[in-house]
Amino acid sequence: MDSNAVRYSFVALLALTISATSASALEQNCRLIQAKPERETCYKQQEVELAAKRKPAPTTQDSNTLDTLRQMRQEDDAVYRSINNICRGC
């Protein structure tokens, strides 16, 4: 096995372990709260944070699509202008 592959695998495993630990640590912190209203508030806040992390930014997707369409339109116009300049039947 290649030593670079082992290194990359180790780094990936380490990153996965750290991310799993932080998520479980947040959940455990809420479990340790004795008062029920405070514990429920903690859980709701975690849900909001996780939902915010999971949602993609819609403005970037829309702007990327709009930019792509605009660029395609410009390329099409350039092709149509070059076609109109061709002499047909000369």
Secondary structure, DSSP 8 states (H G I E B T S, - for coil): --HHHHHHHHHHHHHHHHHHHHHHHHHHHHHT--SHHHHHHHHHHHHHHHHHHHS--HHHHHHHHHHHHHHHHHHHHHHHHHHHTS-S--
